[in-house]
C-alpha cells in the first residue's frame, strides 16, 4: 500500500467510513510556519487546533481529521543514525473537541487498524498489536481489555516520560495510550514495547487531553495549571511508520516516497545503499533533510541566519556537505529537490505548481553560496601556499 493510499484511507475512514457513525470534518494540512509565538515550526498534528483545545476560540466543528506536515529539529543529530528519527514527517490525526473521549478514540483506532484492506482498513492482525497506557490510567486499561478485547498481557503501563503528552511548551496536555506493532523476533527481543521499541514499533498515539500545562519543568515533571474547559481527543499516527509496516520494509527511509530521494542521492554519488554503514547514515540524512527543505521553502521560508531561515539553511548545508563527503563534485540540490517533488507531489500538488520557485530559492540561496565559499577557501589556501 503506497503512502498516498494510506493517507486517503485515513481521511475516508474518519470522514464517513467508521462503524460508530462519528463523522469528522477533513481539515487540510496547515503551513509548517506556526501561527504560535511559542513555536518556530509546526511540530505536531494538533498544533493548528491548539486554540480550540485551550478554549480560546470556539471550534467550527466538534470532530476533525487531518494529515499534517510536521518538522522537529530537537533530534536532528539522530537523523540517519537511527532508522526511526526524521526531521520531516506526516502526522495523521483525529480530534474531538468536547465530544467523544477515551472509549470513542480507542474503538476508532482499533477498527481502522484491524479492518480488512478490502473494506477500507489497514488489515493488521489483532495478535500483532500491543498497547501502553499511563501508569495510573485504569480507565484506559479497562477499555482496552473489556471493551476492545486486548489480552491483559499485551497491555503495558508506563510513566510520564512515555505516556503523558505535551508539546514541551505551555498548552494542552494529558495521559496517552500508544499502539505498537510487533514486527517479529528477527527485530529484537520479546517482552512488548517496554522491552524493545525497535521490534515493537509505535504506530499510533491517543492523547486524552484533559489538562493545561505551565512553563518550565522537565519531560517527566512540569506544572499543571488545571483542567481544560472540555475533555478532548488528539491522536497521531505517523504516516511514514505505517508505510514501513504496510510496505514490508525495515525503516522509514525505505518506504516508497523517501526511497525515491534516497535512490537519487545514490545515483549521483555512485554508492549503493546498504553497502556501508557510514555512507548509509549520510544518505539517510540527505534524503530526510532534502524533503524538509523542500517543504519549508514551499511554505514560504527563506534561508537565513536566524529563526526558521536558519533551520532551513542548516538543513540544506548538511545535505550539500554530506553529498560532498560521499563524493559529489557537482551541484546536487536541483536533482534532489526535483526527486522530492516527484515523490511527494501526488500527496501535495502544490509542490508541482510551485516547483520553479522552490528550485530557484534552493539553488540560488544555498548551493551557489556554498560553491562560492568553497572556491574562496580553496583560493585562499592556494594563496597561503605561495
C-alpha positions as CSV (number, residue, x, y, z in Angstrom):
1,X,0.0,0.0,0.0
2,X,1.7,3.2,-1.1
3,X,1.8,6.4,1.1
4,X,-0.9,8.2,-0.9
5,X,-3.3,5.3,-0.4
6,X,-2.5,5.2,3.4
7,X,-3.3,8.9,3.6
8,X,-6.5,8.5,1.6
9,X,-7.8,5.6,3.7
10,X,-7.2,7.6,6.8
11,X,-9.2,10.6,5.7
12,X,-12.1,8.5,4.2
13,X,-12.4,6.4,7.4
14,X,-12.8,9.4,9.6
15,X,-14.9,11.5,7.2
16,X,-17.7,8.9,6.8
17,X,-16.3,5.3,6.9
18,X,-16.4,4.2,10.6
19,X,-19.0,1.9,12.2
20,X,-19.6,4.3,15.1
21,X,-21.0,6.9,12.7
22,X,-18.6,9.6,14.1
23,X,-18.2,11.8,11.0
24,X,-15.2,14.1,11.1
25,X,-14.5,17.3,9.2
26,X,-11.5,16.9,6.9
27,X,-9.1,19.8,7.6
28,X,-6.2,20.4,5.1
29,X,-2.7,20.5,6.4
30,X,-1.7,23.9,7.8
31,X,1.5,25.6,6.8
32,X,4.7,24.5,8.6
33,X,5.1,28.1,9.7
34,X,3.4,28.0,13.0
35,X,0.9,30.7,14.0
36,X,2.0,30.4,17.6
37,X,4.6,32.6,19.4
38,X,5.8,29.5,21.4
39,X,6.7,27.5,18.3
40,X,9.1,28.1,15.5
41,X,7.5,25.4,13.2
42,X,4.5,23.1,13.4
43,X,5.9,20.0,15.3
44,X,2.7,18.0,15.9
45,X,-0.6,17.3,14.2
46,X,-2.6,19.1,16.9
47,X,-0.8,22.5,16.7
48,X,-3.4,24.1,14.3
49,X,-6.1,23.1,16.7
50,X,-4.4,24.3,19.8
51,X,-6.7,27.4,20.3
52,X,-9.7,25.1,20.3
53,X,-8.2,22.8,22.9
54,X,-7.4,25.8,25.1
55,X,-10.9,27.2,24.7
56,X,-9.6,30.4,23.2
57,X,-11.7,30.0,20.1
58,X,-14.9,28.1,19.6
59,X,-14.2,25.3,17.1
60,X,-16.4,25.3,13.9
61,X,-16.8,21.5,14.3
62,X,-16.8,19.1,17.2
63,X,-14.8,16.4,15.3
64,X,-12.0,16.8,12.8
65,X,-9.3,14.8,11.0
66,X,-6.2,15.8,9.1
67,X,-2.8,14.7,7.7
68,X,-0.5,17.5,9.0
69,X,3.0,18.3,7.8
70,X,5.4,18.5,10.8
71,X,9.1,19.4,11.3
72,X,11.0,18.6,14.5
73,X,14.6,19.5,14.9
74,X,15.4,18.6,18.5
75,X,16.7,15.2,17.4
76,X,18.4,16.4,14.3
77,X,21.7,14.9,15.2
78,X,20.0,11.5,15.5
79,X,18.6,11.6,12.0
80,X,20.3,9.0,9.9
81,X,22.0,7.3,12.8
82,X,18.7,5.6,13.8
83,X,16.0,4.5,11.3
84,X,13.2,5.9,13.5
85,X,14.2,9.6,13.6
86,X,13.2,12.1,10.9
87,X,13.1,15.9,10.8
88,X,10.0,15.9,8.5
89,X,7.1,13.6,8.9
90,X,3.3,13.5,8.3
91,X,1.0,13.0,11.2
92,X,-2.4,11.6,10.6
93,X,-4.8,12.7,13.4
94,X,-8.4,12.6,14.5
95,X,-9.6,15.2,17.0
96,X,-12.6,15.5,19.3
97,X,-13.5,18.9,20.9
98,X,-15.6,18.1,23.9
99,X,-17.3,15.2,22.0
100,X,-16.2,11.6,22.3
101,X,-13.4,10.8,24.7
102,X,-11.4,7.7,25.7
103,X,-13.7,4.9,24.7
104,X,-14.6,6.5,21.4
105,X,-11.0,7.2,20.4
106,X,-9.8,3.7,21.4
107,X,-12.6,1.9,19.4
108,X,-12.0,4.1,16.3
109,X,-8.2,3.4,16.3
110,X,-8.7,-0.4,16.7
111,X,-11.3,-0.5,14.0
112,X,-9.2,1.3,11.4
113,X,-6.1,-0.7,12.2
114,X,-7.7,-4.2,12.1
115,X,-10.4,-3.7,9.5
116,X,-9.6,-5.8,6.4
117,X,-7.9,-4.0,3.5
118,X,-10.8,-4.8,1.1
119,X,-13.2,-3.0,3.5
120,X,-11.1,0.2,3.7
121,X,-8.9,-0.6,6.7
122,X,-5.2,-1.3,7.2
123,X,-5.6,-5.1,7.8
124,X,-3.4,-5.5,10.9
125,X,-3.7,-8.9,12.7
126,X,-5.0,-8.3,16.2
127,X,-2.4,-10.7,17.6
128,X,0.4,-8.4,16.4
129,X,-0.8,-5.3,18.3
130,X,0.2,-4.2,21.8
131,X,-0.9,-1.1,23.7
132,X,0.6,1.0,26.5
133,X,-1.3,3.3,29.0
134,X,-0.3,5.9,31.5
135,X,0.7,4.2,34.8
136,X,-2.4,5.5,36.7
137,X,-4.9,5.3,33.9
138,X,-7.1,2.4,35.0
139,X,-9.9,3.6,32.8
140,X,-8.0,3.3,29.5
141,X,-6.6,-0.1,30.5
142,X,-10.1,-1.4,31.2
143,X,-11.4,-0.1,27.9
144,X,-8.7,-1.9,26.0
145,X,-9.3,-5.1,27.8
146,X,-13.0,-5.3,28.5
147,X,-14.4,-3.3,25.5
148,X,-11.9,-4.0,22.8
149,X,-10.7,-7.4,24.0
150,X,-6.9,-6.9,24.1
151,X,-5.4,-9.5,26.4
152,X,-4.0,-8.1,29.7
153,X,-0.5,-9.4,28.9
154,X,-0.4,-7.1,25.8
155,X,-1.4,-4.0,27.8
156,X,1.6,-2.3,29.5
157,X,1.8,0.7,31.8
158,X,4.4,3.4,31.5
159,X,5.3,6.6,33.3
160,X,5.3,10.3,32.5
161,X,8.2,10.2,30.1
162,X,6.5,7.8,27.8
163,X,2.7,8.0,28.3
164,X,1.9,11.6,29.3
165,X,1.9,14.0,26.3
166,X,2.6,17.7,25.9
167,X,4.3,19.8,23.3
168,X,7.1,20.8,25.7
169,X,5.7,24.3,25.9
170,X,2.7,25.8,27.8
171,X,-0.6,24.4,26.4
172,X,-2.8,21.3,26.3
173,X,-1.5,18.0,27.7
174,X,-2.8,14.7,29.1
175,X,-2.2,11.0,29.6
176,X,-1.9,8.9,26.4
177,X,-2.2,5.4,25.1
178,X,0.1,4.1,22.4
179,X,-0.5,1.3,19.9
180,X,2.5,-0.8,18.8
181,X,3.1,-3.4,16.1
182,X,5.2,-6.4,16.8
183,X,7.5,-6.9,13.8
184,X,8.7,-10.3,14.9
185,X,11.6,-11.9,16.7
186,X,14.1,-11.0,13.9
187,X,13.8,-7.4,15.0
188,X,14.6,-7.8,18.7
189,X,13.7,-9.5,22.0
190,X,10.3,-10.4,23.3
191,X,8.5,-8.5,26.1
192,X,6.4,-5.8,24.5
193,X,7.2,-2.1,24.0
194,X,8.8,-1.7,27.4
195,X,11.4,-4.3,26.3
196,X,12.3,-3.3,22.7
197,X,10.9,-0.4,20.7
198,X,12.7,-1.5,17.5
199,X,10.8,-4.8,17.4
200,X,7.6,-3.2,18.8
201,X,7.1,-0.2,16.6
202,X,4.8,2.6,17.8
203,X,2.2,3.4,15.1
204,X,-0.5,5.4,16.9
205,X,-0.7,7.7,19.9
206,X,-4.0,8.5,21.5
207,X,-3.8,11.6,23.7
208,X,-6.6,12.1,26.3
209,X,-6.3,15.8,26.5
210,X,-7.6,17.0,29.9
211,X,-5.1,19.5,31.3
212,X,-3.3,22.7,30.6
213,X,0.4,22.8,31.5
214,X,2.5,25.7,32.5
215,X,6.0,27.0,31.8
216,X,9.2,25.2,32.8
217,X,9.9,21.8,34.3
218,X,11.2,18.6,32.6
219,X,9.8,15.9,30.4
220,X,8.7,14.0,33.5
221,X,7.7,16.9,35.7
222,X,6.1,20.2,34.9
223,X,3.4,22.4,36.4
224,X,-0.2,21.5,35.7
225,X,-2.3,24.7,35.8
226,X,-5.7,23.0,35.8
227,X,-8.2,21.2,33.6
228,X,-9.1,22.3,30.1
229,X,-12.6,23.7,29.6
230,X,-13.6,20.4,28.0
231,X,-12.1,16.9,27.7
232,X,-10.7,16.5,24.2
233,X,-9.0,13.8,22.0
234,X,-5.8,14.4,20.0
235,X,-4.4,11.4,18.2
236,X,-1.4,11.0,16.0
237,X,-0.5,8.1,13.6
238,X,2.9,8.5,11.8
239,X,2.2,8.0,8.1
240,X,5.9,7.1,7.4
241,X,6.0,4.4,10.1
242,X,2.7,3.0,8.9
243,X,4.1,2.9,5.4
244,X,7.2,1.0,6.6
245,X,5.0,-1.7,8.1
246,X,2.4,-2.0,5.3
247,X,5.2,-2.0,2.6
248,X,7.2,-4.6,4.4
249,X,10.4,-2.6,4.6
250,X,12.8,-2.2,7.5
251,X,12.5,1.5,8.2
252,X,11.0,4.8,7.2
253,X,13.9,5.6,4.8
254,X,13.0,2.7,2.5
255,X,9.3,3.5,2.0
256,X,8.0,4.4,-1.4
257,X,8.4,8.2,-1.1
258,X,11.7,8.6,0.8
259,X,13.3,5.8,-1.3
260,X,12.9,8.0,-4.4
261,X,15.1,10.7,-2.9
262,X,17.5,8.1,-1.4
263,X,17.9,6.5,-4.9
264,X,18.6,9.8,-6.5
265,X,21.3,10.5,-4.0
266,X,22.9,7.1,-4.5
267,X,22.8,7.6,-8.3
268,X,24.6,11.0,-8.0
269,X,27.5,9.7,-5.8
270,X,27.6,6.1,-7.3
271,X,27.3,4.4,-3.9
272,X,25.0,1.5,-3.3
273,X,22.7,2.0,-0.2
274,X,23.2,-0.8,2.3
275,X,26.9,-1.5,1.4
276,X,28.5,0.8,4.0
277,X,27.1,1.8,7.4
278,X,28.8,5.2,7.4
279,X,27.6,6.0,3.9
280,X,24.1,4.8,4.7
281,X,23.9,7.3,7.6
282,X,24.9,10.2,5.3
283,X,22.4,9.1,2.6
284,X,19.6,9.0,5.1
285,X,20.5,12.5,6.3
286,X,20.4,13.7,2.7
287,X,17.0,12.1,1.9
288,X,15.4,13.4,5.1
289,X,16.8,17.0,5.0
290,X,16.1,17.4,1.3
291,X,12.4,16.7,1.9
292,X,12.3,19.0,4.9
293,X,14.0,21.8,2.9
294,X,11.6,21.5,0.0
295,X,8.5,21.7,2.3
296,X,9.9,24.6,4.2
297,X,10.6,26.6,1.0
298,X,7.1,25.7,-0.3
299,X,5.6,27.2,2.9
300,X,7.5,30.5,2.4
301,X,10.7,30.0,4.5
302,X,13.8,31.6,3.0
303,X,17.3,30.5,4.1
304,X,18.7,33.0,6.7
305,X,20.8,33.4,9.8
306,X,18.1,33.1,12.4
307,X,14.8,31.5,13.3
308,X,13.1,29.4,10.6
309,X,15.5,30.7,8.0
310,X,18.4,29.3,10.0
311,X,16.7,25.9,10.3
312,X,16.3,25.7,6.6
313,X,19.9,26.9,5.9
314,X,21.3,24.3,8.3
315,X,19.3,21.5,6.6
316,X,20.5,22.4,3.2
317,X,24.1,22.8,4.1
318,X,24.0,19.4,5.8
319,X,22.7,18.0,2.6
320,X,25.4,19.6,0.5
321,X,28.2,18.7,3.0
322,X,27.2,15.0,3.2
323,X,26.9,14.7,-0.6
324,X,30.4,16.2,-1.0
325,X,31.8,13.8,1.6
326,X,30.2,10.9,-0.3
327,X,31.9,12.1,-3.5
328,X,29.6,14.5,-5.3
329,X,31.8,17.1,-7.1
330,X,28.9,19.0,-8.9
331,X,25.8,20.8,-7.7
332,X,23.2,18.4,-6.3
333,X,20.4,20.4,-4.9
334,X,18.4,20.7,-8.1
335,X,18.3,16.9,-8.7
336,X,17.5,16.2,-5.1
337,X,14.7,18.7,-4.8
338,X,13.2,17.5,-8.1
339,X,13.2,14.0,-6.7
340,X,11.4,15.2,-3.6
341,X,8.7,16.9,-5.7
342,X,8.3,13.7,-7.7
343,X,7.9,11.7,-4.5
344,X,5.6,13.9,-2.6
345,X,3.7,15.6,-5.4
346,X,0.9,13.0,-5.5
347,X,0.0,13.9,-1.9
348,X,0.9,17.6,-2.1
349,X,0.1,19.0,-5.6
350,X,1.3,22.5,-4.5
351,X,4.8,21.2,-4.8
352,X,4.3,20.7,-8.5
353,X,2.6,24.0,-9.1
354,X,5.3,25.9,-7.1
355,X,8.2,23.8,-8.4
356,X,10.1,26.6,-10.2
357,X,10.1,28.9,-7.2
358,X,11.2,26.2,-4.8
359,X,14.1,25.2,-7.1
360,X,15.1,28.9,-7.6
361,X,15.3,29.6,-3.9
362,X,17.1,26.4,-3.1
363,X,19.7,26.7,-5.8
364,X,20.3,30.5,-5.6
365,X,20.3,30.7,-1.8
366,X,22.4,27.8,-0.8
367,X,24.2,25.8,-3.5
368,X,25.6,28.8,-5.3
369,X,26.6,30.3,-1.9
370,X,28.3,27.1,-0.8
371,X,30.1,26.7,-4.1
372,X,31.4,30.3,-3.8
373,X,32.5,29.8,-0.2
374,X,34.3,26.6,-1.3
375,X,36.0,28.4,-4.1
376,X,37.1,31.2,-1.8
377,X,38.5,28.8,0.7
378,X,40.4,26.9,-2.0
379,X,41.8,30.1,-3.5
380,X,42.9,31.4,0.0
381,X,44.6,28.1,0.7
382,X,46.5,28.3,-2.6
383,X,47.5,31.9,-1.9
384,X,48.9,30.9,1.5
385,X,51.0,28.2,0.0
386,X,52.7,30.5,-2.4
